[in-house]
Amino acid sequence: MDRHTRVVGWLKVTLPLMALAILATLFLLADRIDPEAALPYAEVDVEDLAREPRMTAPTYAGTTSDGGALTLSADEARPSAEGAPARAQTLRLQLDTPDGAATNLTAAEAVLDNVAREIVLSGGVVITTSTGYRVETAEMTAKLDRSGLQSQTPVTATGPAGDLSAGGMTLGQDNRTPGGYLLVFNGGVRLVYLPGG
């Protein structure tokens, strides 16, 4: 038997044994997988999701009947089910009216009333307007079919004229000025006027 044949014979045995040794070393030296930490997102309660479906980070955009651009977004929303209305958590609303004004609103919670075409915001509502007003109230109703906001709970506001408190407020179309909008405070209005404000 010549030398070449002997070398090939040895290699046929040695090379597979070396491959097995390398594979065994890889498995022995590899880090152990902790099954508890393998899938941290697997802690979701699937039964709860099936019982109470929800959407994460939903966004709604539309146009009101008077030409205002309305955008709604939230951290989480639940559709209406079994007589319960649709709800949203950490809601943000932006209303851009045709006259160029912008109104931004944030609230901890919102409930949608499809029949009345409005959304009831609660949990510390904060409104900022492009005219320089910042309004805070416990609850606010926003119209979905036209530009309009209304609060029947006490409001506090700061703006160009000074600090203001009132029993309620409305923001809507000004019937005396076509294309104009009017912010009205009512119910025991108290204004601390700042000269030059």
N, C-alpha and C positions, 0 to 999 in steps of 0.2 A: 504494500500500500504506500503510495507516494505521500510526501509531506503535505501537499495541497489538500488532498482528501481528508487527512487527519485534522488539519486546521479547520476545515469546513465542518467536520463532524463535531469538534469541540465547540465551535461557535453556535451550532444548532442547539446545543444544550446550555451553554453559558449565557447567551444573549437573553433568552426568555427568563432565566433565573435572575439576571440583573434587573430586567424590567419588573419582575415581581418584587424584588427587594426595594426598588425605587418607589413603587406604588405603596408598599407596606410602610415605608418611611413617611410618605406624604400623609397617609391616614393617621399614623402615630403622632406626628408632629403638628397636625392641623389643630386649630383652636376648637374647643368644644362649643357647640351651639346650645345656648340656653333657651329651651322651648318657651319659657315665660316671657322672654324679651324679644322673641323672634318676630311677632306680629303685634306691635303695640296698638294698631288700629283695629285689631280683632275684638276689642273690648266693647264694641257697639252692641247694644241690645236689639237683636234682630226682631224679636217679638214686639218690643215697644215701637220700632219703626213701622212694622206691619199694622199695629193697632192705631197709631197716630202718625200718618204720613206727613212729611214736611219737605220743604225746599230750602236749600241753603243759598244765601246771597241772591235772591230774586230781584229783578228789575222790571219796572213797568214804565213805559213812556207813551204819551198820547197828547192830543190837542183838545183843549176845551172849546165849547161852542162859540166863545167870544175871541178865539184865536190865540189863547195862552198856551204855552208849551209846559206840560206837566210831566215831571219825572219822579218816580217813586223807587226807592231801593230799601232793602232791609237785610239784617243778618240772617233771619230765619222767618219763614212763613208757613202757616198751616192752612190747608184748604177747609172750606166749610164741610161739616159732616154731621149727620143725625141731628139737625136743628141748630147746631152750634155754628156761629158765623166764622168766616175766614179771619185769621189773626196773623199779626206780624210782630216780631221783636226787633228793637233798635231800628226804628224807621227813620228814613231821611226823605224829605220831600223838597223838590225845587220847582218853583213856578215862575216862568218868564212870561211877562205880559206884553202885549203888542206895543205898549208905550215905551218899552225898553227897560222897565223896572224888573228887578229880580227879588224874589222872596225865598228864603231857605228856612226849612223847619226840621227839627229833630225831636223825636219822642221815644220813650222807652218801649211803648206798646201801642198797637193800632188794631182796631176792629173794623172790618169792612161791612157796610150796609149796602148791599146791591140794590135793594128796592128803592131806597132813598138816594142812591148814587152819591154816597158820601162815606168818608172814613173818619172814625172817631179816634183821636190820638190822646194818649194819657201817659202819666208817669213822668212828669217834668217836661213840659213842651217848651222849646226855645225857638223863637222866630227871629231871624235877622233880615232886614230889608236893605236894598241898595240905596234907600234914602237916608240911611243912618240910624234906623231904629233897631233896638233889641228888646224883644218882648218875651216875658216868661209867664207861664200859667200852668195850672194843674191839668187842664183838659181843653182840647180844641177840636172843632169839627171842620173838615176840609171837603169842599164839594169836588166831585170828580167829573161832572158834566159842564162846569163853568168855573171861572176864576172866583173863588170865594172861601174865606176863612171866618169862623165865628167861635168865640169863647163866651160861655155863660158863667165861668168861674173867675175869681179875682185875678187881675193881671198887674204886673209891674213892668214898666218900660223905661228905657233910657233912649234919648234921641237928641237931635240938634237943638230942640227947645229946652231940654232939661230932663228931670226925672219925673215920672208920672206913675200914678196908681189908679186903678179903676175897677169897677165891679165886673166888667166884660168888655169885649171889643168885636168889631167886624171889619173885614177887608173885602171889598167887592167893587163892582162896576159903579161908576158915578153916572147916574142917569142924566145929570145936567151937562156933562161934558162927554161927547162921543169919544170912545176909546180911552177915557180916563178912569182912574181907580181911586177909591176913597178909603182911608183908614180911619175908623170912627171908634173912639173910646166912650163908654157909657157906664152909668150906674155909680154915681158918687166919684166923679173924676177929681183927682188932686194932683196939681202940677206944681213942681218946684222949678220956677223959671230961672234959666241961666242967661243973663244978658250977654249978648254977643255970641250965643250958642248957635 
